[in-house]
């Protein structure tokens, strides 16, 4: 039997999943690669992976796609790692510099700018340094581990999961385990058990992680990231797709 090719995001928020995969027998049945979110999605699009923990916006680029797990990277309210950082108050923003590593969070920023704040700033995709600008009316989309400890580095900070909840009343799903082909129910059941094992053993994972003085990783993985793919998170996923299509 050919091993399923699985691409997972390499960020800290995925560490509990990776712990479960690496500490259960599922690891012997898959080929696992770790990638940034955009590459994770591209592998699925190019059929270089069978399953990916991909930014949910990227599913729209797949001819067919299937949710293959009861778990996701989600948040109910603040997520503490997906932001618009800004030099000015959000309603004064004229330029938004997008994060090169994530399609979904850039799309979420665009959705919120249009529907939540009624703004249409100029979008910059390839800024020399997307995290900086001397222009007072510039803001920056930043995601993942590179945001840790940065909330006090910018005059204005907007947590995008929190702002999404203000707009919709729903939690947000940043990434889901998605396949580009049907996967057997037997594998999905075993895969779910592996992911649950990782979530159940987060305290053991913490012993392996390097902690930071400027960011509470334990709180982040226990409380800020909300892993179950609930009905409300599925509803949010499909609503997000509708907003993207309307951009």
Buried (B, 14 or more C-beta within 10 A) or exposed (E): EEEBBBBBBBBBBBBBBBBBBEBBEBBEBBEBBBBBBBBBBBBBBEEBBBBBBBBBBBBEEBEEBBBBBBBBBBBBBBBBBBBBBBBBEBEBBBBBBBBBBBBBBBBBBBBBBBBBBEBEBEBBEEBEEBBEBEEEBBBBBBBBBEBBEBBEEBEBBBBBBBBBBEBBEBBBBBBBBBBBBEBEEEBBEBBBEBBBBBBEBBEEBBEEBEEEEEBBBEEBBBBBBBBEBBEBBBBBBEBBBEBBEEE
